[in-house]
Amino acid sequence: MSSCLIEIFEDPKLVNRIKTRLPYLFQLAELESSRAGKIGMEVGSLRETS
């Protein structure tokens, strides 16, 4: 793994920020890809870009 990625995962402040924001971003992706209360297959693509 590159040293840049290692630094990201070793920084406690950044790790905490990712932990709090990622569920919110996943929820937004689900809302954008749902129709009639069902989640579509495109949720995977939206989550990848979050």
ZAMARGU-4260 file (C-alpha; in steps of 0.2 Angstrom, whole numbers, plus 5000, padded with zeros to 4 digits):
<rodrens>
0) 5000/5000/5000 | 5007/5017/4996 | 5013/5028/5010 | 4999/5041/5007 | 4985/5028/5010
5) 4994/5022/5026 | 4995/5040/5032 | 4976/5042/5029 | 4972/5027/5039 | 4984/5031/5053
10) 4977/5049/5056 | 4963/5047/5070 | 4955/5063/5065 | 4953/5058/5047 | 4947/5041/5052
15) 4934/5048/5063 | 4928/5060/5049 | 4926/5045/5037 | 4917/5035/5050 | 4904/5048/5052
20) 4902/5054/5034 | 4902/5037/5025 | 4885/5031/5032 | 4877/5047/5027 | 4884/5046/5009
25) 4878/5028/5008 | 4861/5034/5014 | 4860/5048/5000 | 4865/5035/4987 | 4851/5024/4992
30) 4838/5038/4992 | 4844/5043/4975 | 4842/5026/4967 | 4826/5020/4975 | 4810/5020/4966
35) 4793/5015/4974 | 4802/5011/4990 | 4814/4998/4982 | 4833/5001/4980 | 4839/4999/4962
40) 4855/4991/4955 | 4863/5008/4952 | 4866/5010/4970 | 4882/5001/4969 | 4888/5013/4956
45) 4883/5028/4966 | 4892/5021/4982 | 4908/5019/4972 | 4908/5038/4968 | 4904/5043/4985
</rodrens>
